[in-house]
């Protein structure tokens, strides 16, 4: 005859193992600490290339390489809870802040756009505007 303590112990073990196996906390993969990495930018004529894509690759940054052809724009958008830096690699254009100033973009310049700011980036030249944008979540 099996004792009550043995049955209780067995049931308790099954419940604990089941909770560990199916618990939402255990089911989610652990987000690893970001590691140093090198990303090579493509020289293709593609208009967009993702560079950094946020966790777990970075803590909060996202970035991409953008190529805007003459007279094109990325379209008005808001930074929302992010701050954004635009690093111009080639060409020229403008960062137009809605209801505010226009920042002239040229090679080797960096334009900063604070959180909660609507803006657009426009190529105003006859050559492609090639830039890297980096956005990071606003810290409270």
N, C-alpha and C positions, 0 to 999 in steps of 0.2 A: 504494500500500500504506500502510495506517495503522500508525503506529509504536506500539510497546508503551507508551511514555510517554503518548501521547494517549489510548489506551484506558484505561490506569490512571487518568489524570486524570479522564476522564469517569465511570468507575465510582466513583472516590472522591467526586466531586461529587454523584452520585446518592445514595450512601450517606449523606453528610453532610446533604443536603437532606431525605432520608427520615427520618433520626434527629431532625432539628429539627422536622419536621412531625408525626411520630407519637410523639415522646417524651412520657411522662406529664407531665414538667415543663412542656413547651410546650403540652400539650393543656389544662392547667388554666387557667382564667381568673385573671388577677391580681386579688387583693383590693385594692380601692382604699382609700385613707385615708378615714376617716369625715369627713363634711362637716357643718357646722352645718345644722340644719333646724328647722322649726316644725311641730308636730303639733297639730291641733285636736281636742279631745275632744268626742265626740258627746253630745248631750243626750237621746238616745233612751233607752228603757227596756230596751235590750238588756243582758243580764247580763255581757257581756264585750266589750272592744274592745282589740285588740293596739295598742300604742303604739310601742315600740321592739323590733326583732326580732333584735338581735345583728349580727355582721359581715355585710356590710360597712357597714351603717347605723351601728353603734357598734363599739367595740373588744370589749366583752364584755357590755354591759348588755342586758337584756330587760325589758320592762315592759308593763303593760296596765291598763286601767280596768275595775274590777269593780263591779257593782251587785248587792248581796245583798238579797233581800227579807226581810221579818220572819221570824224563826225559821229562816232558811236558813244553811248554812255552805258553805265551799269544800271541806271534807273534809280529813282529816288527810293531811299530806304532809311530806316532808323537803326542806330547802333543799339537801341534798347538798353539792356543792362551791361553792355560791353563798351569798352573804349577801343578805338581803332587807330592804327598807324598805317600810313601808306608810304612805302619806300619806292621812289621812282627809279627804275633801272635804265629806261630809254624812252625817248619821245617827250612830249609835253602835253599839258592839259590843265584842267581846273577841278578842284574839289569845291562844289557849290553848296554852301550851307543854307538850308531853307530859312528865310527870314534873317539871314546874317551875311557874313562876308564870303568872298570867293578867294580861295587859296590857289595861287599859281603853282602848278606842278612842273618840275623840270628834272633832268637826270641828277642823281646824287642829292635829292632833297627828300625830306620826310615831312608829311602832313599828319597832324594829329586831330582826331575827332573825338570829343568827350562823349560819355554815356548820354543816352536820351537825346540824340541830335540827329535830325533828318538831314540827309545830304545826298549828293549825286557826284559821280566822277565822270568827266566828259573829256574826250580827246578833241583838242582844239587845233591840232596840227595836221600836216599832210602825211605824217609817218605814224606807224603803230605806237601807241602808248603802252609800255610794258612796266608793270609794277607788282610789287609784293605787298599784300595787305596782311596785317596781324591784328587779331582782336583777342582781348582778354576780358574775362568777367570782372565787373566792378567789385572791388573789395569794400565791405561795409565796416 
